[in-house]
Amino acid sequence: MNSKMLKVGLVQLSCSKDVAKNIQKTEAGIRKAAAKGAQVVVLQELFRSLYFCDVEDYENFKLAEAIPGPSTESMGALAKELGVVIVASLFEKRAEGLYHNTTAVLDADGSYLGKYRKMHIPDDPGYFEKFYFTPGDLGYKVFQTRFGKVGVLICWDQWYPEAARITALKGADFLVYPTAIGWHKDQDQLTNDEQYGAWQTIQRSHAVANGVPVISVNRTGVEGDMQFWGGSFVANAFGRVTYKASHLEEEIHVEEIDLDGSDRYRTHWPFLRDRRIDSYEPITKRYLDED
């Protein structure tokens, strides 16, 4: 019996202050991925602009838009033209004064399937996301597309096994993580290597624990004090890295993943079968320092 293979396009780009040029470059990347045979194309986090969360500036709220809205309309038209699914990370204006870090999914017929709002919001030097984004309130989401069930998470969600687990339990065939993360210009190489290694390892562990492929797409380029570290990658359903992008170069890559591999790995390493769901109630506590 033939395996169910899926070709996923990763669009790793640098961004500038010019939103129109960023959109144009991204659309060209999607076309290139489609020409290489991609059926699903995953974009990096907040691809329309520079990563504005490195500062707290009220002017940056002007970058936000409604979802669905102009970007989902244009991306939907492109998805329909090319016959591909597009996973697009956007800055959502939900209402006056209410904003989210949101990813929309456009099916291969151009239809808008819905959105996932980033659940985990960081607040660190260079990543002042709590200034801009309200935590997601839609829960964890899986989208049934023409080519399979896509589980969408976003950047800081990468560090939380609970998010990957719940999304996988909802039936995701694979997990995608649009991302914007990098190295500060003053960091030493050992710190850089450790940080990237931790970032990739935690996501590979989600693939292993849940028996699903993971696709992580990061931006590259220098923005302010940050060198975004690229390194977009694909891991199979047992955590083996089958593709890794360079750190400093823009890349459009199409990787074939085996969706039937999940059944094979889950059968031989039956982590889902052996879960002791009756014992996990404590995980809903912030910290177990009180009875």
GUFI-784288 format. One record per atom (N, C-alpha, C): residue in one letter; x, y, z. Coordinates in steps of 0.02 Angstrom, whole numbers, plus 50000, padded with zeros to 5 digits. Each point is the difference from the previous one (the first is absolute). Layout:
// residues N
AXYZ...
//
This chain:
// residues 291
M500434994050000M499575006050000M500445006250000N499865004749955N500405006049996N499875004750058S500535003250023S499935004950054S499675006349973K499675003650046K499705006449982K500535005450009M500265002449944M500535005050002M499715007049988L500295004950034L499775006949995L500615004449991K499965004649952K500555004649988K499855006850033V500445001950047V499905006150038V500545005149981G499785006149985G500465005449982G500155004350061L500645001550011L500225004550053L500275006349969V499745005850021V500215006449971V500365003950055Q500674999849999Q500435003450049Q500295006249966L499805005950024L500195006349969L500245005150052S500345005149976S500135006050040S499475005249983C499905004850046C499485005049990C500305007050004S499635004849973S500215007050002S499435004350029K500105006550002K499485004550024K499425000749951D500124998149937D499515000949947D499524994049998V499405001050027V499514994650003V499834997449931A499925004349952A499824997949932A500534995549971K500645001850011K500544995849973K500044993350036N499865000050065N499994993750037N499464995349973I499425002849987I499454996049973I500184997449931Q500295004449959Q500194998049933Q500524994450002K500495000650044K500524994950006K499704993450024T499545000550048T499694993950026T499584996549947E499615003949962E499604997049947E500454996749948A500575003149985A500474996849953A500274993550029G500124999950066G500234993950033G499484994549997I499375001850009I499464995149995I499964997149930R500065004349950R499994997649931R500584995349985K500585001850027K500594995749989K499904993350034A499735000050060A499874993650035A499494995849961A499475003349976A499504996449961A500304997149937A500445003849968A500334997549939A500434993950014K500244999550062K500404994250020K499574994250022G499355000849998G499554994650016G499675000350068A500095005550037A499705000550066A499244999649996Q499714996450047Q499274999750007Q499765004350058V500425000650052V499885004450057V500605004650006V499885006550007V500555004950007V499935003550067V500544999850040V500005003050067V500445006150000L499735005750023L500365006350003L500265001250070Q500515004250005Q500285001850065Q499535004650038E500135000850064E499575004250043E500035007349979L499415003149994L499945007249987L500415002249939F499894996549945F500415000849939F499915006849967R499465003650015R499865006349965R500455005750021S500354999450056S500375005750027S500644997750034L500395004850021L500534998550047L499704997250064Y500404996450039Y499764997750065Y499975006050047F499425003150003F499925006450035F500004999350076C499954993950025C499944999150073C500675001150036D500525001949965D500635001550034D499975006750036V499475003949987V499895006450035V499275000650019E499855004250048E499315001650018E499835006849968D499634999749946D499865006149961D499284999749975Y499595004750022Y499304999949981Y499885000649925E500485002849964E499935000649927E499954993149967N500304995050031N500004993349970N499314996849997F499545002450041F499324997249996F499685001449933K500265004949963K499735001549934K500134994449950L500454995450017L500154994349956L499454994750002A499565000350049A499514994750010A499425000749951E499654994449989E499434999949955E499494994850024A499415000549974A499484995150016A500164993349968I499794994650033I500064993249973I499334996650009P499664998149945P500215000949931P500005007349979G500405001449950G500095006949978G500425000249937P500355005649989P500375000949937P500524994549987S500384998150050S500534995049989S499714993149986T499484998250037T499704993449987T499664999849932E499755005749977E499695000249934E500534999149946S500565003650006S500534999549949S500344993250003M500124997450060M500314993550006M499524994549978G499365000950012G499514995149976G499994999749924A500045005849968A500015000249927A500624996549973L500565001150034L500634996849978L499974992450012A499724998050057A499924992950014A499584996649946K499455003249981K499564997249949K500364999649932E500355005349983E500365000149936E500514994349995L500364998850055L500554995150000L499784993150022G499404999550030G499764993650025G500394997550060V500205004750044V500384998250059V499655002650063V500144996850055V499795002550066V500535005050023I499795005750027I500465005050027I499865001150074V500524999450040V499975001450072V500345006750011A499615005250017A500245006949999A499935003350069S500565002150028S500025003250065S499905007549993L499525002850038L499805007049992L499905003350068F500015006650000F499865004150059F499275001949996E499594997250044E499285000849997E499755005750044K499605004449970K499615004950038K499304997250007R499844997950061R499354996950013R499465005350013A500195005150036A499555005650016A500445005950019E499705005750012E500395005850022E500384998250065G500665000449997G500404998750059G500104992750017L499804995449955L500054992850015L500344996649940Y500584997150013Y500434997449946Y500254993050018H500124996049948H500264993250008H500554998649950N500434995350018N500494997149954N499654993749972T499835000249938T499514995249972T500274996949936T499844993649990T500164996749937T499364997749967A499935001849936A499424998149960A500194994349953V499524995849985V500114994449954V499545000749940L500295000149941L499635000549937L500064993349964D499434997149982D500014993449968D500195000849926A500124994349968A500245000049931A499495002549950D499375000650021D499505003049956D499905007450014G500435002850044G499965007150016G499575001650060S499644995150026S499555001450056S500385001250065Y499735004450040Y500275001650066Y499734994850050L500454996050029L499794994650044L499955002250073G500325005550018G499975002350068G500685002450024K500045001250065K500615002850028K500164997150068Y500645000250017Y500244998250066Y500335006250030R499825001650062R500305005650036R500534997450049K500595002749996K500564997850041K499815000050074M500114994450032M499804999050069M500525002550050H500634998649987H500545001850046H500345006349975I500005005250040I500265006649980I500615001750042P500595000749969P500605001550039P500065007450017D500425001450048D500195006950016D500724999850026D500475001249956D500714999850014D500335005849964P500625001850020P500365005149962P500034998249926G499765004549958G500004998749928G499374996549975Y499594997650047Y499384996349981Y499435002550045F499805006249990F499495003150043F499304998649973E499834993749995E499374998149967E499395001450043K500085000050066K499425001350043K499755007249991F500425004549976F499795006849986F499495000149943Y500084995349953Y499595000149939Y499434994950000F500134994150026F499554994349987F499624997850062T499354999149991T499584996750050T500074992449990P500074996150054P500054992849991P499404997249963G500124994949961G499484996949960G499444997250043D499395000149972D499414997550036D499594995249958L500304997549946L499654995349957L500194992850015G500464999050046G500244993350014G500484997749947Y500194993750004Y500464997049952Y499614997549940K500275001049941K499614999249939K500334995249951V499574996149966V500214995749945V499555001749941F500305000749940F499625002149941F500014994449948Q499424997849980Q499944994949948Q500085003349932T500564998849968T500135002849934T499944994649947R500075002049938R499984995149946R500534994650008F500565001850030F500564995550002F500144997050069G499565001050047G500104997150066G499815004850055K500044997650062K499815003950059K500625003550027V499995006749997V500565004250020V499895002550071G500464998450045G499995002750067G500455006150004V499715005850016V500375006349998V500155002550071L500645001350013L500235003450060L500475005649978I500185004550046I500405005949980I500575001150048C500605000249975C500615002350034C500044997950073W499855004450047W500104998750072W499614993850023D499484998149963D499664993750013D500474994049994Q500565001149964Q500474994549987Q500274996850063W500035003850054W500334997750060W499544996150046Y499384999249981Y499504997150045Y499744993349973P500214994550030P499774993449976P499254999250006E499685003550047E499284999550008E499645002349936A500265005449970A499685002749939A500054995149943A500604997149991A500094995149947A499574993850012R499974997850063R499624994050016R499265000949984I499715005650023I499295001149989I499855000549925T500435003549964T499895000849928T500044993249965A500484995950021A500064993349971A499394995750018L499765000650062L499424996150021L499365002049962K500005006049972K499445002249959K500024997149929G500524996049987G500034996549936G500465003049948A500445004550019A500465003149952A500434994649966D500065000449934D500464995749964D500725002450007F500085006550010F500665002950010F499925006850034L500525002250033L500005006450035L500435005149962V499775006249997V500395005449970V500095005650051Y500595003049997Y500165005550046Y500305005949961P499595004949979P500295006349976P500375003450058T500595002749985T500465002050054T500395006349982A500185003850053A500485005649993A500434999950063I500614997449993I500454999550057I500725000649975G500425003050042G500685001149977G500505001150057W500605001749980W500555001250046W500125007650008H500135002150061H500215007050010H500705000949973K500145005849973K500645001349967K500604999250047D499905000650066D500554999750047D500114993150030Q499604995049979Q500074993350029Q500604996549970D500314995550040D500564996049976D499744993949963Q500444996749963Q499804994449958Q499744994150040L500304998750059L499764994450041L499275001150020T499855006250021T499305001650018T499544999249940N500235002349942N499604999349939N499864992749985D500524995850004D499924992949984D499524996750050E500085001650064E499564997050051E499285002049989Q499895006449985Q499315002349991Q499664996749940Y500364999849944Y499704996849942Y499894992550013G500484996850032G499944993050016G499404998550044A499895004350050A499414999050044A499365000949961W499995005149958W499405001649960W499824994249953Q500494997349966Q499854994449956Q499834993750039T500374998750054T499894993950039T499314999650029I499745005550028I499344999850031I499474998449948Q500085002649940Q499504998749947Q500064992949974R500614997649994R500094992949980R499684995450052S500035002050064S499704995950052S499254999749993H499705005449975H499274999849987H499834994949946A500434999649949A499904995049948A500044993050029V500504998850043V500094993350030V499414998350045A499835004550045A499484998550050A499324998949969N499875003449943N499344999649970N499974996049936G500584998049974G500024996049939G499745003649939V500175006649994V499805003949942V500595004149975P500045001249934P500525004549975P499915007150027V500565003650005V500005007050022V500365004249948I499685005549981I500305004849952I500055006750034S500615002650006S500115006450034S500335004849951V499685005849989V500245004949951V500175006550035N500635001849999N500265006050033N500225005249948R500035006350020R500285005149956R500755000350008T500335003349953T500715001450005T500115007449989G500635002350003G500165007049989G500125003750065V500325005849994V500155004350058V499465005350006E499725000550060E499505005250015E500205003150067G500215006250001G500225003250061G500604996350030D499934997950062D500544996450034D499964992549991M499534997849959M499864992849995M500204997149933Q500374994550002Q500114995949941Q499514994150004F499475000349961F499544994350000F500354994049972W499924994250034W500464994549988W499774995049947G499475001749963G499814995449946G499934993050027G500374995349969G500024993250026G499334996449997S499555002249956S499364996649992S500134992649988F499564995750025F500144992949993F499364995949997V500094993849979V499474994950000V500254994050038A499604997550046A500154993750035A499454995049985N500204993749990N499494995049986N499644997950064A499564995149996A499584998250058A500384996650056F500654999049991F500414997450055F500565004850017G499935006349978G500465005250021G500645000649959R500074996149947R500615000549959R499945006149955V500525004250000V500015005949957V500144997849928T499525001249957T500094998349929T500205005949958Y499925006050027Y500225006049965Y500145005550050K500545003749990K500175005850041K500265005549955A499705005950004A500215005849961A500635003150030S500335004049961S500575003850025S499775005350050H500465002750038H499825005150049H499955006949969L500405001549950L500075006949978L499725001449931E499774994849965E499775000949931E499254999249994E499705003549953E499314998849983E499954993349962E499484996250016E499934993549966E499264998549988I499864997349942I499344997249984I500124992549988H499734995950044H500134992949996H499364996150004V499974994549963V499434995550002V500244993250026E499694997750053E500194993650031E499404995349999E500134993849982E499474994949999E499974996650068I499404999850028I499904996650064I499524994149990D500094994950041D499614993949996D499475000150055L499385001349981L499465000350050L499834993250028D500114994749962D499874993350025D500534997750050G500565003750003G500524998250048G499765000450071S499515004250013S499755000850068S499724993450027D499634996549958D499724993650023D500554995050016R500514999949959R500564995450012R500365001650065Y500175006350010Y500365001850061Y499564999250062R499375001949994R499544999550058R499854992850018T500014995649950T499884992950014T500604996850036H500605001649978H500604997050029H500215003550064W499845006350008W500155003750061W499345003150024P499584996150033P499305001950013P499915004850059F500295005949993F499955004950054F499285002050014L499605000749948L499305002150010L499614994550036R500144993749983R499664994450033R500135000050075D500625001650020D500214999150069D499945006350043R499705005249973R499915006150039R499554998550060R500205002450058R499614999250062R499605006450011I499475000849960I499625006250003I499675001050068D499924994750038D499705000650066D500475003350050S500645000749983S500505002650048S500245007049984Y499725003149948Y500295006349975Y499665006450027E499524999450044E499665006050026E500485005350027P500554998150033P500455005250027P500295004749948I500014997949937I500305004349948I499605006449990T499385000250024T499605006149994T500175005250053K500464998450046K500215004750051K500615003949976R500075006250024R500585004049982R500654997050026Y499984997850063Y500594997050032Y499754996150060L500324994350014L499734995650052L500355001150067D499935006050026D500325001750064D499505000150057E499364998549986E499494999850052E499564993849990D499754997350054D499554994349996D499315002249975
//
